[in-house]
Amino acid sequence: PCARGMCEAGTPEADIAANAGEGTLNNFLASPFIGVASDFGLKNASFGLSLYAPFGGSSTYDKVDQVGSHPGSVDGAQRWWAIEGTIKSVYITAAAAYRIPQYNLSLGIGLNIVKNEVFTSRAKTFSNDDDLITRDPYGSRYQVSEGQYLKEGRAIIDVASTEIALGAGAIWQPKKNVWLGLSYQSSPGFGENKLEGKARLILGAEPEQNPNAVLYQHLPDVWQFGGRWRPQSDVELRLFGNYVRWSVFKDQCALNVDTGSDERANCDTGPLFVAPRNWTDGWSARTGASYWFKPSVEGVFGLGYDTNSVPDATLEPALVDMDKATVSLGARFVLMDSALAFATTFTQVIYFEREIDAASQEPVLVKESGARLGPNAAGTFEQSVSVLNLNVEYSF
């Protein structure tokens, strides 16, 4: 036997299919929004309370046939970045607005309580690469064949935090049939967030570990803009979009608190894992139109474009993004003397395929420890998302 980390390791040529090929998923996600608003009998004032989730999503990749004697391969070639996971921020917002009639101006402010959650399950090795075997018998508890021992393990992170955020906005009505709006939403916690929870590690010959863990990440702040114009009573035209400051999302760093400090500086010396992001700011622009077939029946149509924020160097199956277009079609029905309304909109998000060359994802090393940040995720990325929006409004 030889010292850990100094023995030959790799992926047998006959088993390359365990780390290459197609990873697929077909997931459904419900993202609720519920809110209530009232003026409480006060002229030109209104107040609201809502619950919603503007950031995040979930994914669970499909199982595949096992390759050779490697049981971990059933989780797909993308398992080194994602087997399943959830990243989301749930907002509870209390808001107030006031209209200044002489200026045709409405101002609003909202206080948000934000629950951030990150759950990720991925394949992992001690050296943070995608080698399947080692020749070090002390590096694994399972022998694959003569002189070859299984190196692949698993890492699961389940962490959360509660933050405060603020939002503010204004709507100006320069003409009777024209409205212009601008709003700002701060990042949760006004900076980097520290999420706390548990990890589960199954690595090499070591017994399973369930340490306390923390994860650092910085979510963006967002500017929203919009305008609408009623050229006639049964037609409305809209233009709106946003600017999202994703450039603050530099990395996601997880630390094992039981074996070291939970200080951010340890991301350079002894991280549980570091996922480099280095995203860029993104923006979207959309146009829409409504036509009222009659006062109680509204038809809705929309087109949009949204930019990619993930550079080639850090794109991976856990968080995929591309330039994209959107097409929306919907309708709204008003009943009971305008007290009750039902609406539905279907939106198809058309993503543009991305081809990532291996040379754009050269291994990156942690500054002081020299550990790799992860395997190379080169390949072809495709996705398609369909969104069905259903809502009910009741006024009393």
RALIN-V319227 format. One record per pair of residues at least 12 apart in sequence whose C-alpha atoms are under 10 Angstrom apart, sorted by the first residue. I is the first residue (numbers start at 1). GAP is how many residues later the second one is. Records with the same first field share a line. If there is no record, write none. Layout:
I=GAP ; GAP
//
This chain:
1=134 ; 135 ; 136 ; 137 ; 138
2=133 ; 134 ; 135 ; 136 ; 137
3=133 ; 134 ; 135 ; 136
4=122 ; 130 ; 131 ; 132 ; 133 ; 134 ; 135
5=121 ; 122 ; 129 ; 131 ; 134
6=128 ; 129 ; 130
7=127 ; 128 ; 129 ; 130 ; 132
8=125 ; 126 ; 127 ; 128 ; 140
9=122 ; 123 ; 124 ; 125 ; 126 ; 127 ; 139 ; 140 ; 141 ; 142
10=119 ; 120 ; 121 ; 122 ; 123 ; 124 ; 125 ; 138 ; 141
11=119 ; 120 ; 121 ; 122 ; 123 ; 140
12=119 ; 120 ; 121 ; 136
14=53 ; 54
15=52 ; 53 ; 54 ; 55 ; 58 ; 117
16=51 ; 52 ; 61 ; 116
17=49 ; 50 ; 51 ; 56 ; 59 ; 60
18=46 ; 47 ; 48 ; 49 ; 50 ; 51 ; 52 ; 53 ; 54 ; 55 ; 56 ; 57 ; 58 ; 59 ; 60 ; 61 ; 112 ; 114
19=48 ; 54 ; 57 ; 58 ; 59 ; 60 ; 61 ; 111 ; 112 ; 113
20=56 ; 57 ; 58 ; 357 ; 358 ; 359
21=55 ; 56 ; 57 ; 358
22=42 ; 54 ; 55 ; 56 ; 357 ; 358 ; 359
23=38 ; 39 ; 40 ; 41 ; 52 ; 53 ; 54 ; 55 ; 56 ; 59 ; 60 ; 294 ; 358
24=36 ; 37 ; 38 ; 39 ; 40 ; 52 ; 53 ; 54 ; 293 ; 358 ; 359
25=34 ; 35 ; 36 ; 37 ; 38 ; 59 ; 358
26=33 ; 34 ; 35 ; 36 ; 357 ; 358 ; 359
27=31 ; 32 ; 33 ; 34 ; 35 ; 358
28=29 ; 30 ; 31 ; 32 ; 357 ; 358 ; 359
29=28 ; 29 ; 30 ; 358
30=27 ; 357 ; 358 ; 359
31=21 ; 22 ; 23 ; 25 ; 26 ; 59 ; 358
32=19 ; 20 ; 21 ; 22 ; 58 ; 357 ; 358 ; 359
33=17 ; 18 ; 19 ; 20 ; 21 ; 58 ; 358
34=15 ; 16 ; 17 ; 18 ; 58 ; 357 ; 358 ; 359
35=13 ; 14 ; 15 ; 16 ; 17 ; 57 ; 58 ; 59 ; 358
36=12 ; 13 ; 14 ; 15 ; 58 ; 357 ; 358 ; 359
37=12 ; 13 ; 57 ; 58 ; 59 ; 358
38=58 ; 357 ; 358
39=57 ; 58 ; 59
42=56
43=55 ; 56
44=53 ; 54 ; 55 ; 56 ; 57 ; 62
45=51 ; 52 ; 53 ; 54 ; 55 ; 61 ; 62 ; 63
46=49 ; 50 ; 51 ; 52 ; 53 ; 62
47=47 ; 48 ; 49 ; 50 ; 51 ; 61 ; 62 ; 63
48=45 ; 46 ; 47 ; 48 ; 49 ; 62
49=43 ; 44 ; 45 ; 46 ; 47 ; 61 ; 62 ; 63
50=41 ; 42 ; 43 ; 44 ; 45 ; 62
51=39 ; 40 ; 41 ; 42 ; 43 ; 61 ; 62 ; 63
52=37 ; 38 ; 39 ; 40 ; 41 ; 62
53=35 ; 36 ; 37 ; 38 ; 39 ; 61 ; 62 ; 63
54=34 ; 35 ; 36 ; 37
55=32 ; 33 ; 34 ; 35 ; 36 ; 61 ; 164 ; 165
56=30 ; 31 ; 32 ; 33 ; 34 ; 60 ; 61 ; 62 ; 263
57=28 ; 29 ; 30 ; 31 ; 32 ; 61 ; 262
58=26 ; 27 ; 28 ; 29 ; 30 ; 60 ; 61 ; 62 ; 260
59=23 ; 24 ; 25 ; 26 ; 27 ; 28 ; 61 ; 258 ; 259 ; 260
60=15 ; 22 ; 23 ; 24 ; 25 ; 26 ; 61 ; 258
61=14 ; 15 ; 17 ; 18 ; 21 ; 22 ; 23 ; 24 ; 256 ; 257
62=12 ; 13 ; 14 ; 21 ; 22
63=12 ; 13 ; 14 ; 20
64=12 ; 13
68=76
69=74 ; 75 ; 76 ; 81
70=62 ; 63 ; 74 ; 80 ; 81 ; 82
71=79 ; 81
72=51 ; 60 ; 78 ; 80 ; 81 ; 82
73=50 ; 59 ; 79
75=47 ; 48
76=47
77=46 ; 53 ; 240 ; 300
78=44 ; 45 ; 238 ; 239 ; 240 ; 299
79=42 ; 43 ; 44 ; 45 ; 51 ; 75 ; 238 ; 239
80=41 ; 42 ; 43 ; 44 ; 45 ; 48 ; 49 ; 50 ; 72 ; 73 ; 74 ; 75 ; 236 ; 237 ; 238 ; 294 ; 295 ; 296 ; 297
81=39 ; 40 ; 41 ; 42 ; 43 ; 194 ; 235 ; 236 ; 237 ; 238 ; 293 ; 294 ; 295 ; 296
82=38 ; 39 ; 40 ; 41 ; 234 ; 235 ; 236 ; 237
83=37 ; 38 ; 39 ; 40 ; 71 ; 73 ; 234 ; 235
84=35 ; 36 ; 37 ; 38 ; 72 ; 234
85=33 ; 34 ; 35 ; 36 ; 37 ; 71 ; 72 ; 73 ; 233 ; 234
86=31 ; 32 ; 33 ; 34 ; 35 ; 72 ; 232
87=29 ; 30 ; 31 ; 32 ; 33 ; 72 ; 73 ; 231 ; 232
88=26 ; 27 ; 28 ; 29 ; 30 ; 31 ; 72
89=24 ; 25 ; 26 ; 27 ; 28 ; 29 ; 71 ; 72 ; 73 ; 74 ; 99 ; 130
90=22 ; 23 ; 24 ; 25 ; 26 ; 27 ; 72
91=20 ; 21 ; 22 ; 23 ; 24 ; 25 ; 71 ; 72 ; 73 ; 74 ; 97
92=18 ; 19 ; 20 ; 21 ; 22 ; 23 ; 72
93=16 ; 17 ; 18 ; 19 ; 20 ; 21 ; 71 ; 72 ; 73 ; 74
94=15 ; 16 ; 17 ; 18 ; 19 ; 72 ; 73
95=13 ; 14 ; 15 ; 16 ; 17 ; 71 ; 72 ; 73
96=12 ; 13 ; 14 ; 15 ; 72
97=12 ; 13 ; 71 ; 72 ; 73
98=72
99=71 ; 72 ; 73
100=72
101=72
103=69 ; 70 ; 71
104=67 ; 68 ; 69 ; 70 ; 71 ; 72 ; 75
105=65 ; 66 ; 67 ; 68 ; 69 ; 74 ; 75 ; 76
106=63 ; 64 ; 65 ; 66 ; 67 ; 75
107=61 ; 62 ; 63 ; 64 ; 65 ; 74 ; 75 ; 76
108=59 ; 60 ; 61 ; 62 ; 63 ; 75
109=57 ; 58 ; 59 ; 60 ; 61 ; 74 ; 75 ; 76
110=55 ; 56 ; 57 ; 58 ; 59 ; 75
111=53 ; 54 ; 55 ; 56 ; 57 ; 74
112=51 ; 52 ; 53 ; 54 ; 55 ; 73 ; 74 ; 76 ; 77
113=49 ; 50 ; 51 ; 52 ; 53 ; 75 ; 76
114=47 ; 48 ; 49 ; 50 ; 51 ; 73 ; 74 ; 75
115=45 ; 46 ; 47 ; 48 ; 49 ; 73 ; 80
116=43 ; 44 ; 45 ; 46 ; 47 ; 72 ; 77 ; 78 ; 79 ; 103
117=41 ; 42 ; 43 ; 44 ; 45 ; 78 ; 79 ; 80
118=39 ; 40 ; 41 ; 42 ; 43 ; 77 ; 78 ; 79 ; 97
119=37 ; 38 ; 39 ; 40 ; 41 ; 78 ; 79 ; 80
120=35 ; 36 ; 37 ; 38 ; 39 ; 79 ; 198
121=33 ; 34 ; 35 ; 36 ; 37 ; 78 ; 79 ; 197
122=31 ; 32 ; 33 ; 34 ; 35 ; 196
123=29 ; 30 ; 31 ; 32 ; 33 ; 78 ; 79 ; 80
124=27 ; 28 ; 29 ; 30 ; 31 ; 32 ; 77 ; 78 ; 79 ; 80 ; 149 ; 250 ; 251
125=14 ; 26 ; 27 ; 28 ; 29 ; 30 ; 76 ; 77 ; 78 ; 79 ; 249
126=13 ; 25 ; 26 ; 27 ; 76 ; 77 ; 78 ; 146 ; 245 ; 246
127=24 ; 243 ; 244 ; 245 ; 246 ; 247
128=24 ; 144 ; 145 ; 146 ; 243 ; 244 ; 245 ; 246 ; 247
129=22 ; 23 ; 234 ; 242 ; 243 ; 244 ; 245 ; 246 ; 247
130=21 ; 22 ; 244 ; 245 ; 246
131=19 ; 20 ; 21 ; 244
132=12 ; 16 ; 17 ; 18 ; 19 ; 20 ; 21
133=12 ; 14 ; 15 ; 16 ; 17 ; 18 ; 19
134=13 ; 14 ; 15 ; 16 ; 17 ; 18 ; 70
135=12 ; 13 ; 14 ; 15 ; 16
136=12 ; 13 ; 14 ; 15 ; 68
137=12 ; 13 ; 14 ; 67 ; 68
138=66 ; 67 ; 68
139=12 ; 64 ; 65 ; 66 ; 67
140=12 ; 13 ; 63 ; 64 ; 65 ; 66
141=62 ; 63 ; 64 ; 65 ; 66
142=62 ; 63
149=55 ; 56
150=53 ; 54 ; 55
151=52 ; 53 ; 54
152=50 ; 51 ; 52
153=48 ; 49 ; 50 ; 51 ; 52
154=46 ; 47 ; 48 ; 49 ; 50 ; 54
155=44 ; 45 ; 46 ; 47 ; 48 ; 54 ; 55 ; 117 ; 118
156=42 ; 43 ; 44 ; 45 ; 46 ; 54
157=39 ; 40 ; 41 ; 42 ; 43 ; 44 ; 53 ; 54 ; 55 ; 56 ; 57 ; 58 ; 97 ; 98 ; 115 ; 116
158=37 ; 38 ; 39 ; 40 ; 41 ; 42 ; 54 ; 55 ; 56 ; 57
159=35 ; 36 ; 37 ; 38 ; 39 ; 40 ; 53 ; 54 ; 55 ; 56 ; 95
160=33 ; 34 ; 35 ; 36 ; 37 ; 38 ; 54 ; 55
161=27 ; 28 ; 32 ; 33 ; 34 ; 35 ; 36 ; 53 ; 54
162=26 ; 27 ; 31 ; 32 ; 33 ; 34
163=24 ; 25 ; 26 ; 27 ; 28 ; 30 ; 31 ; 32
164=22 ; 23 ; 24 ; 25 ; 26
165=20 ; 21 ; 22 ; 23 ; 24 ; 25 ; 26 ; 56
166=18 ; 19 ; 20 ; 21 ; 22 ; 23 ; 24 ; 55
167=16 ; 17 ; 18 ; 19 ; 20 ; 54 ; 55 ; 56
168=14 ; 15 ; 16 ; 17 ; 18 ; 55
169=12 ; 13 ; 14 ; 15 ; 16 ; 54 ; 55 ; 56
170=12 ; 13 ; 14 ; 55
171=12 ; 54 ; 55 ; 56
172=55
173=54 ; 55
175=54
176=53 ; 54
177=51 ; 52 ; 53 ; 54 ; 55 ; 56 ; 59
178=49 ; 50 ; 51 ; 52 ; 53 ; 58 ; 59 ; 60
179=47 ; 48 ; 49 ; 50 ; 51 ; 59
180=45 ; 46 ; 47 ; 48 ; 49 ; 58 ; 59 ; 60
181=43 ; 44 ; 45 ; 46 ; 47 ; 59
182=41 ; 42 ; 43 ; 44 ; 45 ; 58 ; 59 ; 60
183=39 ; 40 ; 41 ; 42 ; 43 ; 59
184=37 ; 38 ; 39 ; 40 ; 41 ; 58 ; 59
185=35 ; 36 ; 37 ; 38 ; 39 ; 59
186=33 ; 34 ; 35 ; 36 ; 37
187=31 ; 32 ; 33 ; 34 ; 35 ; 58 ; 61
188=30 ; 31 ; 32 ; 33
189=29 ; 30
190=28 ; 29 ; 30 ; 31
191=26 ; 27 ; 28 ; 29 ; 30 ; 57
192=24 ; 25 ; 26 ; 27 ; 28 ; 56 ; 57
193=21 ; 22 ; 23 ; 24 ; 25 ; 26
194=20 ; 21 ; 22 ; 23 ; 24 ; 59 ; 60 ; 68 ; 69 ; 70
195=18 ; 19 ; 20 ; 21 ; 22 ; 59
196=16 ; 17 ; 18 ; 19 ; 20 ; 58 ; 59 ; 61 ; 66
197=14 ; 15 ; 16 ; 17 ; 18 ; 60
198=12 ; 13 ; 14 ; 15 ; 16 ; 58 ; 59
199=12 ; 13 ; 14 ; 15 ; 55 ; 56 ; 57 ; 58 ; 73
200=12 ; 13
201=71
210=46 ; 48
211=44 ; 45 ; 46 ; 47 ; 48
212=43 ; 44 ; 45 ; 46 ; 47 ; 50
213=41 ; 42 ; 43 ; 44 ; 45 ; 46 ; 49 ; 59
214=39 ; 40 ; 41 ; 42 ; 43 ; 47 ; 48 ; 49 ; 50 ; 58
215=37 ; 38 ; 39 ; 40 ; 41 ; 47 ; 49 ; 52 ; 56 ; 57 ; 58 ; 59
216=35 ; 36 ; 37 ; 38 ; 39 ; 46 ; 47 ; 48 ; 51 ; 58
217=31 ; 32 ; 33 ; 34 ; 35 ; 36 ; 37 ; 60
218=28 ; 29 ; 30 ; 31 ; 32 ; 33 ; 34
219=25 ; 26 ; 27 ; 28 ; 29 ; 30 ; 31
220=23 ; 24 ; 25 ; 26 ; 27 ; 28 ; 29 ; 61
221=22 ; 23 ; 24 ; 25 ; 27
222=20 ; 21 ; 22 ; 23 ; 24 ; 60 ; 61
223=18 ; 19 ; 20 ; 21 ; 22 ; 60
224=16 ; 17 ; 18 ; 19 ; 20 ; 59 ; 60
225=14 ; 15 ; 16 ; 17 ; 18 ; 60
226=12 ; 13 ; 14 ; 15 ; 16 ; 59 ; 60 ; 61
227=12 ; 13 ; 14 ; 60
228=12 ; 59 ; 60 ; 61
229=60
230=59 ; 60
232=59
233=58 ; 59 ; 62
234=56 ; 57 ; 58 ; 59 ; 60 ; 61 ; 64
235=54 ; 55 ; 56 ; 57 ; 58 ; 63 ; 64
236=52 ; 53 ; 54 ; 55 ; 56 ; 64
237=50 ; 51 ; 52 ; 53 ; 54 ; 64 ; 65
238=48 ; 49 ; 50 ; 51 ; 52 ; 64
239=46 ; 47 ; 48 ; 49 ; 50 ; 63 ; 64 ; 65
240=44 ; 45 ; 46 ; 47 ; 48 ; 64
241=42 ; 43 ; 44 ; 45 ; 46 ; 63 ; 64 ; 65
242=40 ; 41 ; 42 ; 43 ; 44 ; 64
243=38 ; 39 ; 40 ; 41 ; 42 ; 64
244=36 ; 37 ; 38 ; 39 ; 40 ; 65
245=34 ; 35 ; 36 ; 37 ; 38 ; 64
246=31 ; 32 ; 33 ; 34 ; 35 ; 36 ; 37 ; 63 ; 64
247=30 ; 31 ; 32 ; 33 ; 34 ; 35 ; 62 ; 63
248=29 ; 30 ; 31 ; 32 ; 33
249=27 ; 28 ; 29 ; 30 ; 31 ; 32
250=25 ; 26 ; 27 ; 28 ; 29 ; 30
251=16 ; 23 ; 24 ; 25 ; 26 ; 27 ; 28 ; 63
252=15 ; 21 ; 22 ; 23 ; 24 ; 25 ; 26
253=13 ; 14 ; 15 ; 18 ; 19 ; 20 ; 21 ; 22 ; 23
254=12 ; 13 ; 16 ; 17 ; 18 ; 19 ; 20 ; 21
255=12 ; 15 ; 16 ; 17 ; 18 ; 19
256=14 ; 15 ; 16 ; 17
257=14 ; 15
259=13
266=102
267=99 ; 100 ; 101 ; 102
268=97 ; 98 ; 99 ; 100 ; 101 ; 102 ; 103
269=97 ; 98 ; 99 ; 100 ; 101 ; 102
270=96 ; 97 ; 98 ; 99 ; 100 ; 101
271=95 ; 98 ; 100 ; 102
273=93 ; 98 ; 99 ; 100 ; 101
274=91 ; 92 ; 97 ; 98 ; 99 ; 100
275=39 ; 41 ; 43 ; 98 ; 99
276=37 ; 38 ; 39 ; 88 ; 97 ; 98
277=32 ; 33 ; 34 ; 36 ; 37 ; 38 ; 39 ; 42
278=31 ; 32 ; 33 ; 35 ; 36 ; 37
279=29 ; 30 ; 31 ; 32 ; 33 ; 34 ; 35 ; 36
280=27 ; 28 ; 29 ; 30 ; 31
281=26 ; 27 ; 28 ; 29
282=24 ; 25 ; 26 ; 27 ; 28 ; 41
283=22 ; 23 ; 24 ; 25 ; 26
284=20 ; 21 ; 22 ; 23 ; 24 ; 39 ; 40 ; 41
285=18 ; 19 ; 20 ; 21 ; 22 ; 40
286=16 ; 17 ; 18 ; 19 ; 20 ; 39 ; 40 ; 41
287=14 ; 15 ; 16 ; 17 ; 18 ; 40
288=12 ; 13 ; 14 ; 15 ; 16 ; 39 ; 40 ; 41
289=12 ; 13 ; 14 ; 40
290=12 ; 40 ; 41 ; 42
291=40
292=39 ; 40
294=39
295=38 ; 39 ; 43
296=36 ; 37 ; 38 ; 39 ; 41 ; 42 ; 45
297=34 ; 35 ; 36 ; 37 ; 38 ; 44 ; 45 ; 46
298=32 ; 33 ; 34 ; 35 ; 36 ; 45
299=30 ; 31 ; 32 ; 33 ; 34 ; 44 ; 45 ; 46
300=28 ; 29 ; 30 ; 31 ; 32 ; 43 ; 44 ; 45 ; 46
301=26 ; 27 ; 28 ; 29 ; 30 ; 44 ; 45 ; 46
302=24 ; 25 ; 26 ; 27 ; 28 ; 43 ; 45
303=22 ; 23 ; 24 ; 25 ; 26 ; 44 ; 45
304=20 ; 21 ; 22 ; 23 ; 24 ; 45
305=18 ; 19 ; 20 ; 21 ; 22 ; 44 ; 45
306=16 ; 17 ; 18 ; 19 ; 20 ; 43 ; 44 ; 45
307=14 ; 15 ; 16 ; 17 ; 18
308=12 ; 13 ; 14 ; 15 ; 16 ; 43 ; 44
309=12 ; 13 ; 14
310=12 ; 13
311=45 ; 49
312=42 ; 43 ; 44 ; 45 ; 46 ; 47 ; 48 ; 49 ; 65 ; 66
313=43 ; 44 ; 45 ; 46 ; 47 ; 48 ; 49 ; 50 ; 51 ; 63 ; 64 ; 65
314=42 ; 46 ; 47 ; 48 ; 62 ; 63 ; 64
315=39 ; 41 ; 45 ; 46 ; 61 ; 62 ; 63 ; 64 ; 66
316=40 ; 45 ; 59 ; 60 ; 61 ; 62 ; 63 ; 65
317=60 ; 62 ; 64
320=34 ; 61 ; 62 ; 63
321=30 ; 31 ; 32 ; 33 ; 60 ; 61 ; 62
322=28 ; 29 ; 30 ; 31 ; 32 ; 59 ; 60 ; 61
323=27 ; 28 ; 29 ; 30 ; 31
324=25 ; 26 ; 27 ; 28 ; 29 ; 60
325=23 ; 24 ; 25 ; 26 ; 27
326=21 ; 22 ; 23 ; 24 ; 25 ; 59 ; 60
327=19 ; 20 ; 21 ; 22 ; 23 ; 59
328=17 ; 18 ; 19 ; 20 ; 21 ; 58 ; 59 ; 60
329=15 ; 16 ; 17 ; 18 ; 19 ; 59
330=13 ; 14 ; 15 ; 16 ; 17 ; 58 ; 59 ; 60
331=12 ; 13 ; 14 ; 15
332=12 ; 13 ; 58 ; 59 ; 60
333=59
334=59 ; 60
335=59
336=58
338=55 ; 56 ; 57
339=54 ; 55 ; 56 ; 57
340=52 ; 53 ; 54 ; 55 ; 56
341=50 ; 51 ; 52 ; 53 ; 54
342=48 ; 49 ; 50 ; 51 ; 52
343=46 ; 47 ; 48 ; 49 ; 50
344=44 ; 45 ; 46 ; 47 ; 48
345=42 ; 43 ; 44 ; 45 ; 46
346=40 ; 41 ; 42 ; 43 ; 44
347=38 ; 39 ; 40 ; 41 ; 42
348=36 ; 37 ; 38 ; 39 ; 40
349=34 ; 35 ; 36 ; 37 ; 38
350=32 ; 33 ; 34 ; 35 ; 36
351=30 ; 31 ; 32 ; 33 ; 34
352=29 ; 30 ; 31 ; 32
353=27 ; 28 ; 29 ; 30 ; 31
354=25 ; 26 ; 27 ; 28 ; 29
355=23 ; 24 ; 25 ; 26 ; 27
356=20 ; 21 ; 22 ; 23 ; 24 ; 25
357=19 ; 20 ; 21 ; 22 ; 23
358=18 ; 19 ; 20 ; 21
359=17 ; 19
360=16 ; 17 ; 18
361=13 ; 14 ; 15 ; 16 ; 17
362=12 ; 13 ; 14 ; 15 ; 16
363=12 ; 13
364=12
//
